[in-house]
Structure formats: structure tokens, C-alpha cells
Amino acid sequence: MEEAIKKVESVLCKKLKLTAINPEKELRELGLDSLDVVELLLELEDEFGIEFTSDELKNLKKVNDLYSAIRAKIKK
């Protein structure tokens, strides 16, 4: 499961040109606007073979929220 988090972190770091991600940060604090978040989620959906519902998207505020959502989807 932690391998999944490392993948998410890698995608985020690459997209944001950062070397590390603070999981307590809000996605907007990292410089992502709403379009960036949608693009990120589409990339993660492809990477993990999952889909986010519109309700789930509304709840993804922090990096940790994203980690939790992906963990839950992978467990199914």
C-alpha cells in the first residue's frame, strides 16, 4: 500500500517540480488550481486504474485526503 503513496508522491513532485510533498498541505497551497487538480486526478486514475466520483472530488482538499481516497479505492 505504501508503494501507492510513493507513486502519488512521485506524480505530485513531478507535476509541481518539487522534491518532497507535505501531506498536511492543501492541494491549493501547493499551487494547484481547480484545473490542475482535475488533470492530476485524471493522471492518477490512469496510473491506478481507478475512478473518482464527483462527491469524492469535493472532499479532496489536502494531500492526505488524496492518499486516503486512493488507499480506499485500491483496497476494493
Residue frames relative to the residue before (quaternion, step in Angstrom):
aa qw qx qy qz dx dy dz
M 1.0000 0.0000 0.0000 0.0000 0.00 0.00 0.00
E 0.6583 0.5084 -0.3258 0.4495 3.59 0.93 -0.79
E 0.5370 0.6014 -0.4008 0.4352 3.55 1.23 -0.38
A 0.6199 0.5425 -0.3301 0.4610 3.57 1.09 -0.73
I 0.6474 0.5122 -0.3159 0.4678 3.56 0.97 -0.85
K 0.6339 0.5263 -0.3293 0.4613 3.57 1.01 -0.79
K 0.6299 0.5251 -0.3291 0.4682 3.58 1.06 -0.74
V 0.6441 0.5129 -0.3172 0.4706 3.57 0.95 -0.90
E 0.6462 0.5247 -0.3051 0.4627 3.55 0.93 -0.94
S 0.6485 0.5269 -0.3077 0.4552 3.56 0.96 -0.88
V 0.6544 0.5009 -0.3049 0.4774 3.58 0.95 -0.89
L 0.6593 0.5067 -0.3034 0.4654 3.58 0.94 -0.90
C 0.6645 0.5060 -0.3073 0.4561 3.59 0.85 -0.94
K 0.6540 0.5126 -0.3085 0.4630 3.55 0.96 -0.88
K 0.6818 0.4962 -0.2851 0.4557 3.57 0.87 -0.98
L 0.7723 0.3654 -0.1757 0.4891 3.57 0.95 -0.91
K 0.3557 -0.7519 0.4739 0.2891 3.55 1.34 -0.11
L 0.4292 0.6585 -0.4795 0.3902 3.53 0.91 1.09
T 0.4335 -0.6893 0.5096 0.2779 3.55 -1.26 0.32
A 0.7883 0.0790 -0.0428 0.6087 3.59 1.24 -0.40
I 0.2455 -0.7581 0.5915 0.1234 3.54 -1.24 0.60
N 0.2949 -0.7214 0.5999 0.1811 3.56 -0.95 0.92
P 0.3776 -0.7719 0.4635 0.2161 3.62 -0.45 1.16
E 0.6294 0.5427 -0.3368 0.4427 3.60 1.22 -0.31
K 0.5428 0.6305 -0.3909 0.3938 3.58 1.27 -0.25
E 0.4490 -0.6345 0.5507 0.3042 3.52 -1.21 0.59
L 0.6116 -0.5746 0.3962 0.3725 3.55 -1.10 0.70
R 0.6489 0.5167 -0.3166 0.4601 3.59 1.01 -0.77
E 0.6164 0.5486 -0.3432 0.4486 3.59 1.11 -0.64
L 0.6465 0.5143 -0.3071 0.4725 3.55 1.21 -0.51
G 0.6075 -0.5860 0.3376 0.4168 3.56 1.30 -0.05
L 0.5097 0.6403 -0.4253 0.3864 3.57 1.26 0.26
D 0.2172 -0.7393 0.6172 0.1594 3.57 -0.87 0.91
S 0.7489 -0.4136 0.2468 0.4552 3.61 -1.24 0.10
L 0.6432 0.5092 -0.3298 0.4671 3.61 1.00 -0.71
D 0.6279 0.5317 -0.3265 0.4652 3.59 1.02 -0.79
V 0.6440 0.5202 -0.3222 0.4591 3.59 0.99 -0.85
V 0.6501 0.5052 -0.3209 0.4680 3.60 0.93 -0.86
E 0.6551 0.5042 -0.3156 0.4659 3.60 0.92 -0.86
L 0.6316 0.5316 -0.3186 0.4657 3.57 1.01 -0.84
L 0.6874 0.4853 -0.2865 0.4581 3.56 0.86 -0.95
L 0.6174 0.5277 -0.3453 0.4703 3.59 1.04 -0.68
E 0.6450 0.5145 -0.3115 0.4714 3.56 1.00 -0.83
L 0.6770 0.4789 -0.2900 0.4777 3.59 0.96 -0.86
E 0.5985 0.5464 -0.3629 0.4600 3.60 1.06 -0.65
D 0.6608 0.4936 -0.2963 0.4816 3.57 0.97 -0.86
E 0.6564 0.5417 -0.3031 0.4288 3.56 0.93 -0.96
F 0.8023 0.2997 -0.1237 0.5012 3.57 0.91 -0.96
G 0.4077 -0.7189 0.4723 0.3064 3.61 1.23 -0.17
I 0.5150 0.6135 -0.4197 0.4270 3.57 1.03 0.85
E 0.2237 -0.7449 0.6032 0.1766 3.55 -1.34 0.07
F 0.2807 -0.7341 0.5956 0.1660 3.52 -1.12 0.77
T 0.3682 -0.6985 0.5646 0.2403 3.57 -1.02 0.79
S 0.6451 -0.5170 0.3777 0.4171 3.58 -1.22 0.31
D 0.6154 0.5381 -0.3482 0.4587 3.60 1.09 -0.64
E 0.6464 0.5126 -0.3180 0.4671 3.57 1.00 -0.81
L 0.6249 0.5573 -0.3372 0.4304 3.56 1.00 -0.81
K 0.6392 0.5457 -0.3193 0.4377 3.56 1.02 -0.80
N 0.7129 0.4635 -0.2454 0.4656 3.58 1.12 -0.68
L 0.5810 0.5852 -0.3763 0.4222 3.60 1.23 -0.09
K 0.0696 0.8209 -0.5568 0.1064 3.55 0.03 1.33
K 0.7898 0.2353 -0.0976 0.5580 3.56 0.90 -1.00
V 0.6587 -0.4843 0.3946 0.4194 3.53 -1.29 0.31
N 0.6334 0.5373 -0.3293 0.4490 3.61 0.99 -0.79
D 0.6028 0.5480 -0.3534 0.4597 3.60 1.09 -0.69
L 0.6441 0.5191 -0.3054 0.4716 3.53 1.03 -0.84
Y 0.6359 0.5226 -0.3197 0.4693 3.58 0.97 -0.87
S 0.6752 0.5048 -0.2931 0.4511 3.59 0.86 -0.97
A 0.6551 0.5151 -0.3136 0.4551 3.57 0.94 -0.87
I 0.6750 0.4798 -0.3002 0.4733 3.58 0.92 -0.85
R 0.6140 0.5353 -0.3529 0.4603 3.61 0.99 -0.75
A 0.6674 0.5089 -0.2994 0.4538 3.58 0.91 -0.94
K 0.6679 0.5022 -0.2991 0.4607 3.58 0.97 -0.84
I 0.6648 0.5065 -0.3091 0.4538 3.57 0.98 -0.82
K 0.6351 0.5534 -0.3293 0.4266 3.60 1.06 -0.70
K 0.6061 0.5941 -0.3509 0.3958 3.60 1.14 -0.61
